[in-house]
Amino acid sequence: MSGKKRLLFLTFLAIFFNLIIILNSPVTSLATSQTDALNESMEGLNDAPNNLGLDSTQFTPGDLSGYNGTKNYAILETAMGRPTAASYDPFRAIRVNTYKNQAGAIWSNVEGGNYVDITKQQTLSLWMYFGPKTHKNSSDGFGDGMAFVLQNSDDGIKAFAHKGTEIGRGESMGVWGIDNDTSVTDPLQIANTAIQKSWALEFDTNSNSSKSSYDDFDYNISGQHIAYGYPGSSNTYIRNTSGLIFKENYFSMLYQGINYIELHDGKWHHLTLTWHPNDFTITYKFNDKNLDGSKGANPLIATTSAVQANEFGGHDALNKIGGKLRWGFVSSNGDAYEANLIAFESIPSEIEGEVSSNIVDQTQNKAIKDDSTDNTVNSGDDLAFNYNLSYKSGSEDWTENVAKIDLPSNVTFSNGIIGYVTYNNATDDKSEPIYASEITTKENSTTQVVTHTLGQGLNDTNKNATITLYGVANTVYANTLVASAHANFSSPNLIQDTDTPEFVIQKSKPINLSLDQSNISVGVGKNANITGVVSYADQTTVNNSDVTVYATLNDDSLDKFTLADSTNIANTTSGKLNFDIPYNKLTQPTNTLKVHVMDKKGNVSTTSTVVITKTGGLALSVDDYSFGNINQATPSMLIPRKGTWNILVEDSRKDGTTSPWKLSASNEGLSNGDTSFKGNVIFKSSSGVITNLFNNDNVPIATGYKQGSGREVTNVGQNWNDSEGIMLKTTGQNTIGNYSGKMDWVLSDTI
């Protein structure tokens, strides 16, 4: 008997022992997965990129207490993972949730000034983290992701997908409707359980496509994806049925803008959301930045169809709230987990600002932008790197803005002042210099960086600032690609990044100009002929059409022309230069001509100088002149000149010359086609003597003497009054018409 009792007791112990093992195993597994989830969250937090940090007054945790006392796991978290900030450990990110069956909602504090104003362009820039590629325990599944939500729900911060007091988990993500009743046939019943009056952009890390109730919103969607839609619209949900005899209903979703993309990969992903007020569309860019702020290599960029105002309650409802929509993030895991973290670079209502950059090749006078088809510069070209900051709108000024600008490689920046900051409200564009002493070298890198705090804030009255850095392209002996260089602009309420366009420094190809003259003399009325040769140092053939000649005469720019346009030289003669400087442009006794050439690729020669000296003598400058209009002419009528006749006599004879110069003129008559004018051009002296100029050579018009030294100019026509000088005298009736003719002028030295 006792043996039987002992056996029974041992059997009981064995059963009890096995029971302990069975009961203890899930506890161990639960603790392990919770630890893994916490560690994954901390790993993401430790790797968080530079961000604004968070002000607890900007955000309001969602109130889920009315849903069976559901806890909201969304919190503002410090760099050390704490829910309470300190001066040494400020808030760095929002943790929406981390573990199984957790719900999280964080909303903008509209009353505190954090909202999306749909009447203005609004940009939200942030980083998102969805956990590692695989959990430590590879059999653990991933949660459902999170969603960005714009809403005008009557529930306000209590907005969360719910059915009575039950919240939406798993595929609902806390924003879409709840499908957990196979008897439901009307999609409106599903829509009524979603966040009302909302638009959502989901980042879905778990494909729900089992063709069953509560797990088929992602029907025909095979992986992680981004998509958008209207949670509270019955048009978003599609009824499906299963079973042959006993029919069951389940719903899938009619998503818009589905894009497949890897989300949980252990990396932070950048998101830029921009609201366009003119057409009510939203552009989102995903992976548009790298962790260091530089431009992402292959971003996903999409623009939504027009967001429907009626989905937010209609235009009247939007006007009632001043167009200010609440925004936020929600998430609700089912029986799987992941870390969902968010870190911000901008809050749309505080500052709407933009930064762009470009390069200007000052030598070639061309701009290089991201979309430029010609991004080449030459060795030795002067370059200007421009960083343009633009304040669009906001409740705050853009202040305490620290620029950290990576300098491009293969560009030399001089000592002293390397650039300036200019503002649109400034009168002095050099009032804020940037010094070479502000350049440092990045740790463990050869990259040099300029760090400069802008001296002025940007706001509605001072909207724009431009930082310009000046450098010189290095001399290279093979075409060299200069990669884009990153620039970061960080302030307490906005972080912006830009990258300069990449460009190519072309190998050095010196172009030479050799003029045949350095000093020449020209006689009176003679043009100055300039000749020379253009060549490349590497002896390549010069294409005359590709080379432009630039010249200044006495510091005044002359019209540019190509070698192919040179005078008196065949266009096929490579590199030959031949052109004239007209005598009437030689306005000084000694004239300075400076010439250089530049080819189409911007290679520039040195400047050559020619001194042109005018030798002594007389010169005459006359134009086309006219007489006054008459309605009816009588015989012996004198017709006056029209306007002032500038008849210029230039006396450059040797100083001390005592002999006079004499100007005479003659005319061969006037005609209108085949009709001759009845009358003659005459000269009337100051004493009233009239002399006919028709076929009368050498009629004296004026006489003058050398009065002083150097070049003297006498304007003969300016000395005549209205009743003397050259006039027109009629000899009979003339038919109506325009009559013209030629004057022959003779200027002589009477020696």
Buried (B, 14 or more C-beta within 10 A) or exposed (E): EEEEEEEEEEEEEEEEEEEEEEEEEEEEEEEEBBEBBBBBBBBBBEEBBBBBBBBEEBBBBBBBEEBEEBEBBBBBBBBEBEEEBEEEEBBBBBBBBBBBBBBBBBBBBBEBBBBBBBEBBBBBBBBBBBBBEEBEEEEBBBBBBBBBBBBBBEBBBBBBBBBEEBBBBBBBBBBBBBBBBBEBEEBEBBBBBBBBBBBBBBBBBBBBBEEBBBBBBBBEBEBBBBBBBBBBBBEBBBBBEBEEEEEBBBBBBBBBBBBEBBBBBBBBBBBBBBBBEEEBBBBBBBBBBBBEBBBBEEBBEBBBEEBEBEBBBBEEEBEEBEBBBBBBBBBBBBEBBBBBBBBBBBBBBBBBBEBBBBBBBBBBEBBBEBEBEBBBBBBBBBBBBBBBBBBBBBEBBBBEBEBBBBBBBBBEBEEEEBBBBBBEEBEEEEEBEBEEEBBEEEEEEEBBBBEBEBEBBBBEEBBEBBBBBBBBBBBBEEEBEBBBBBBBBBBBBBBBBBBBBBBBBBBBBBBBBEBEBEEBEBEBBBBBBBBBBBBBEEEEEBBBEBBBBBBBBBEEEBEEBBBBBBEEBEEEBBBBBBBBBEBEBBEEBEBEBBBBBBBEBBBBBEEBEBEBBBEBBBBBBBEEBEBEEBEEBEEEEBBBBEEEBEBBBBBBBEEEBEEBBBBBBBBEBBEBEEEEBBBBBBBBEEEEEEEBBBEBEEBEBBEBEBEEEEBBEBBBBEEBEEEBBBBBBBEEEBEEEEBEEEBEEBBEBEE
